[in-house]
Amino acid sequence: MQDMLTHLEKLRRDAAECALIRDLATDLRKRELFSKLAEHLTALATQVEETINAARKEDQII
């Protein structure tokens, strides 16, 4: 479980970093690229978080 939490934190940090780069970029293509990257990493982090929460619920049932 700790590995998943570590990966979740990294995904959230990477998404935030991409969003920052997007906000600072002056080139439209770079802004669009880093926006897509931030969105994708955020979606991945959400999926990992949902998996962690589901695993925790299963552990409580058992």
N, C-alpha and C positions, 0 to 999 in steps of 0.2 A: 504493500500500500504506500509506503514511503517513497518508493520509486515513482509511482504515479503522481504523487503530490509534488515531487521535485520537477517532473516533466511539466506538470500543470503550471507551476510557477515560471518555468523557463518559457513556455508558450505565451503566457501573459506578458512577461518582460519583452519578449521579441515582438509581440503585437504592438505594445506601447512604443517600442523603438521605431518600428515601421511607421506608426502614426506620426511620430515626431518628425521623422525624415520627410514624410509626405507633407506635413505642415510647413517645413522649411524649404522644400524644393521649389525652385522657380521654373523648372522645365515641366511642361504639362505632361509629357510622357512619363517622367519619373514620378510625378505626383500621382498619376493614375496607377502606375505599377505598385508603388508603396501603399496606396490605398487598398488595392486588391490583396496585397500581401497581408496587411493589417487585418482586413476582413477575414481572410482565410485562416490566419493564425488564431484569431478570436473564435471562429467557428470550431476549430480543432480543440481549443482550450475548453470550450463549452461542452463538447462531446466527452472529453476526458473527465471533466467535472461531473457530468451526468453519470458516467460509468463509476466513478468513485462513490457518488451518492447512492447509486443502486447497490453497489457492493456493501456499503455500510448498512443499508436497510436489510439486505439478506443476512448479514452477520447478526443483526438484532433479532431477527425472526428465529434463527437457530438457537 
